[in-house]
């Protein structure tokens, strides 16, 4: 892994705390690749007190992080990924979609994130700059009757 020009919001829990993770949570990671922010991953693991579980984990989780880049697929693929992560999540769990920032290779326009989320029965709420290359968009579930 190469070095980054600036530190992420990693160690010390700052980035993980911004994402709302807490001690004891099981956090599942989807879309891992060589380009993910290792400092952010380490901060999340430090905050929850355990390793991130991978896509093959077969129990419900408290939260999900989904790394997604433009080259990972089209709008349908992103929607399918959101449906998959939602199925693995405990009721009320956190879902964070991590995408490269605007102007970076692999950037996914917010309009596509919103469209995929809506189709998956979710909605994009807040978006944060979470690491030197990555933004995080929180995906929430729509309440019944909406």
C-alpha positions in Angstrom: 0.0 0.0 0.0 1.4 3.4 -1.0 1.5 6.4 1.3 -1.1 9.1 1.0 -0.3 12.8 0.7 -2.4 13.6 3.8 -3.6 11.5 6.7 -7.1 10.1 6.8 -9.4 10.6 9.7 -8.1 7.3 10.8 -6.4 6.5 14.1 -7.8 8.0 17.2 -11.3 7.1 16.0 -12.1 10.4 14.4 -13.2 9.0 11.1 -14.9 6.0 12.6 -16.7 8.2 15.2 -18.0 10.4 12.4 -19.5 7.3 10.9 -21.3 6.5 14.2 -19.6 3.2 14.9 -19.4 2.1 18.6 -17.7 -0.6 20.6 -19.0 -4.1 20.2 -20.6 -3.6 16.8 -20.1 -6.2 14.0 -19.2 -4.3 10.9 -19.3 -6.0 7.5 -17.1 -4.8 4.7 -18.1 -5.1 1.0 -16.1 -4.1 -2.0 -12.6 -4.4 -0.5 -9.8 -3.6 -2.9 -6.2 -2.5 -2.9 -7.3 1.1 -3.1 -9.3 1.2 0.2 -8.2 3.6 3.0 -6.3 1.3 5.4 -6.2 4.0 8.1 -10.0 4.4 8.1 -10.4 0.6 8.2 -8.0 0.4 11.2 -9.9 3.2 13.0 -13.2 1.4 12.5 -11.7 -1.8 13.8 -10.2 0.1 16.8 -13.6 1.7 17.5 -15.6 -1.5 17.4 -13.0 -3.5 19.1 -12.7 -6.2 16.4 -11.9 -7.0 12.8 -14.3 -6.1 10.0 -16.1 -9.2 8.7 -16.1 -9.9 4.9 -18.9 -10.4 2.4 -19.1 -14.1 3.3 -20.1 -13.5 6.9 -23.3 -15.4 7.4 -24.9 -13.7 10.4 -26.7 -10.4 10.8 -24.4 -7.4 11.3 -24.8 -4.0 13.1 -23.3 -2.0 10.3 -22.0 -2.2 6.7 -19.4 -0.3 4.8 -19.6 -0.7 1.0 -16.6 0.5 -1.0 -17.8 1.3 -4.6 -16.1 2.7 -7.6 -17.5 3.6 -11.0 -15.7 0.6 -12.6 -17.3 -1.8 -10.1 -20.5 -1.7 -12.2 -23.4 0.3 -13.6 -26.4 1.6 -11.8 -28.1 -1.8 -11.7 -25.0 -3.4 -10.1 -24.8 -0.6 -7.4 -28.6 -1.1 -6.7 -28.0 -4.9 -6.4 -25.1 -4.4 -4.0 -27.2 -2.1 -1.9 -30.0 -4.7 -1.7 -27.4 -7.4 -0.7 -25.9 -5.3 2.1 -29.3 -4.3 3.4 -30.3 -8.0 3.6 -27.3 -8.8 5.9 -28.0 -5.9 8.2 -29.8 -5.9 11.6 -32.9 -3.6 11.8 -31.7 -0.1 12.3 -28.1 -0.8 11.3 -25.8 1.7 9.7 -25.0 1.5 6.0 -22.2 3.7 4.6 -21.4 3.8 0.9 -17.7 4.8 0.4 -17.0 6.2 -3.1 -14.0 8.2 -4.5 -14.4 11.9 -4.1 -15.4 14.1 -7.1 -12.5 14.5 -9.5 -10.9 11.2 -8.4 -10.7 8.1 -10.6 -13.8 5.9 -10.0 -16.0 8.8 -8.7 -19.7 8.0 -8.7 -22.1 10.9 -9.1 -24.4 11.6 -6.2 -27.4 11.4 -8.6 -26.5 7.8 -9.3 -26.1 7.0 -5.6 -29.5 8.5 -4.9 -31.2 6.7 -7.8 -29.7 3.3 -6.8 -30.6 3.9 -3.2 -34.2 4.7 -4.0 -34.5 1.6 -6.2 -33.0 -0.5 -3.3 -35.6 0.9 -0.8 -33.0 3.2 0.8 -32.3 6.9 0.7 -29.0 8.8 0.7 -28.8 11.0 3.7 -25.6 12.8 4.7 -22.3 12.7 2.8 -19.0 13.2 4.5 -15.4 13.6 3.4 -13.9 10.7 5.4 -10.5 10.1 4.0 -8.1 11.7 1.5 -9.6 9.9 -1.5 -13.0 8.7 -0.2 -16.4 10.2 0.6 -18.9 8.4 2.8 -22.7 8.6 2.1 -25.0 7.3 4.7 -27.9 5.2 3.4 -31.0 5.0 5.5 -34.0 2.7 5.3 -37.3 4.3 4.3 -40.0 4.1 7.0 -43.1 2.1 6.4 -45.9 4.0 4.6 -43.5 6.2 2.6 
